């Protein structure tokens, strides 16, 4: 299937190690067809044996900056599993790679009045958080409180 984002895909593997585990590496080109800069690439890889049965899944992200229309290369080790899972046929493994192009949405937290009493939440209706940040992030619930002092007397803000 043609992808507007992924091209020049390659899947390679090392020889099995002493325990029979294989290490698969993926290389691909990522194109940014969006109207904004990309700041993070999130990817999930699913590996399949020769019968099309899934044998492994991995998920990771990398901080990469791609401006509008820019192309970049991504290379990562995505699979590490025993060759018995693929019937000792490591060359008959296929993979599906899903890539999400992510950008940062920044907003400042409003000033919160937090109680000096440990473990007492700020009420949701008093946080002043927007319902939507940017084009894609919807806020639902937010909570903040201070911890009880630790052995050194330090108190931490928890969110």
C-alpha positions as CSV (number, residue, x, y, z in Angstrom):
1,X,0.0,0.0,0.0
2,X,1.3,3.5,-0.9
3,X,1.9,5.8,2.0
4,X,2.1,9.6,1.8
5,X,4.5,9.5,4.8
6,X,6.6,6.3,4.6
7,X,8.9,5.4,1.7
8,X,12.2,3.5,1.1
9,X,11.3,0.9,3.7
10,X,13.9,-1.9,4.5
11,X,13.8,-4.6,7.1
12,X,17.0,-6.4,8.0
13,X,18.1,-8.8,10.8
14,X,21.2,-10.0,12.5
15,X,22.1,-13.7,12.7
16,X,20.5,-15.4,15.7
17,X,22.4,-15.1,18.9
18,X,23.4,-18.0,21.2
19,X,19.8,-18.3,22.5
20,X,18.3,-18.1,19.0
21,X,17.0,-14.6,19.3
22,X,16.8,-12.4,16.2
23,X,17.3,-8.6,16.2
24,X,15.4,-6.8,13.4
25,X,16.3,-3.3,12.2
26,X,14.0,-1.0,10.2
27,X,15.1,1.9,8.0
28,X,12.7,4.2,6.2
29,X,12.2,7.6,4.9
30,X,9.6,9.8,6.5
31,X,8.0,12.7,4.5
32,X,6.2,15.5,6.2
33,X,3.2,16.3,4.0
34,X,1.5,18.4,6.7
35,X,1.2,22.2,6.9
36,X,3.2,22.4,10.1
37,X,6.5,21.3,11.5
38,X,6.8,17.8,13.0
39,X,8.8,17.6,16.2
40,X,8.3,13.9,17.2
41,X,7.9,10.7,15.3
42,X,5.9,8.0,17.1
43,X,6.1,4.5,15.6
44,X,4.6,1.1,16.2
45,X,5.9,-2.0,14.4
46,X,4.1,-5.3,14.2
47,X,6.1,-8.4,13.0
48,X,4.4,-11.4,11.2
49,X,5.6,-14.9,10.5
50,X,5.3,-16.5,7.1
51,X,1.7,-17.4,7.8
52,X,0.8,-13.8,8.6
53,X,0.5,-14.4,12.3
54,X,1.7,-11.6,14.5
55,X,4.7,-12.6,16.6
56,X,6.0,-9.3,18.1
57,X,5.0,-5.7,18.5
58,X,7.1,-2.7,19.6
59,X,6.4,1.0,20.1
60,X,8.8,3.9,20.4
61,X,9.3,7.6,19.5
62,X,12.1,9.8,18.5
63,X,12.5,13.6,18.6
64,X,13.0,14.6,15.0
65,X,12.3,18.0,13.5
66,X,10.9,18.0,10.0
67,X,9.6,21.3,8.5
68,X,6.7,21.4,6.0
69,X,7.6,19.2,3.0
70,X,10.9,18.0,4.5
71,X,12.0,14.4,4.3
72,X,14.0,12.6,7.0
73,X,15.4,9.1,7.6
74,X,14.4,6.9,10.6
75,X,16.4,3.9,11.6
76,X,15.6,1.8,14.7
77,X,15.7,-1.7,16.1
78,X,12.1,-2.8,16.5
79,X,12.1,-6.5,17.0
80,X,14.0,-8.9,19.3
81,X,12.4,-12.3,19.6
82,X,13.3,-16.0,19.3
83,X,13.6,-17.5,15.8
84,X,11.3,-20.3,16.9
85,X,8.4,-17.8,16.8
86,X,9.0,-17.5,13.0
87,X,9.5,-21.2,12.4
88,X,13.3,-20.7,12.1
89,X,12.7,-18.7,8.9
90,X,14.0,-15.2,9.7
91,X,13.9,-14.1,6.1
92,X,10.2,-14.8,5.8
93,X,9.3,-12.2,8.4
94,X,7.2,-9.2,7.4
95,X,6.4,-6.0,9.3
96,X,3.8,-3.3,9.4
97,X,5.0,0.1,10.6
98,X,2.7,2.8,11.7
99,X,4.1,6.3,12.0
100,X,2.5,9.3,13.6
101,X,3.8,12.8,12.9
102,X,3.5,14.8,16.1
103,X,4.0,18.5,16.9
104,X,4.2,20.3,20.2
105,X,1.4,22.4,21.5
106,X,2.5,24.6,24.3
107,X,0.4,26.4,26.8
108,X,1.1,27.9,30.2
109,X,-0.4,26.4,33.3
110,X,-2.6,28.9,35.1
111,X,-1.6,29.9,38.7
112,X,-3.1,27.4,41.1
113,X,-3.8,27.9,44.8
114,X,-2.6,24.7,46.3
115,X,-3.3,23.8,49.9
116,X,-0.4,23.5,52.4
117,X,-2.2,20.4,53.7
118,X,-0.5,17.3,52.1
119,X,-2.5,15.2,49.7
120,X,-5.4,17.6,49.3
121,X,-6.4,18.0,45.6
122,X,-7.2,21.3,43.9
123,X,-10.8,21.2,42.8
124,X,-11.2,20.7,39.0
125,X,-13.5,23.7,38.5
126,X,-10.9,26.1,40.0
127,X,-8.0,25.2,37.7
128,X,-8.8,27.5,34.8
129,X,-7.6,25.0,32.2
130,X,-8.9,25.4,28.6
131,X,-11.0,22.5,27.2
132,X,-8.9,22.3,24.0
133,X,-5.3,23.1,23.5
134,X,-4.2,23.8,19.8
135,X,-5.9,21.7,17.2
136,X,-5.8,18.3,18.8
137,X,-5.5,18.1,22.5
138,X,-8.6,18.0,24.6
139,X,-8.1,18.3,28.4
140,X,-10.3,16.3,30.6
141,X,-9.3,16.3,34.2
142,X,-6.4,17.9,36.1
143,X,-5.4,17.5,39.7
144,X,-2.6,18.9,41.7
145,X,-1.5,18.4,45.4
146,X,1.6,18.6,47.6
147,X,3.1,15.5,49.0
148,X,3.7,14.8,52.7
149,X,7.3,15.7,53.7
150,X,9.8,13.0,53.0
151,X,12.6,11.9,55.4
152,X,14.6,15.0,54.4
153,X,11.6,17.3,54.9
154,X,11.2,17.9,51.1
155,X,7.7,18.5,49.8
156,X,6.8,17.8,46.1
157,X,4.2,19.1,43.8
158,X,2.3,16.3,42.2
159,X,0.1,16.7,39.1
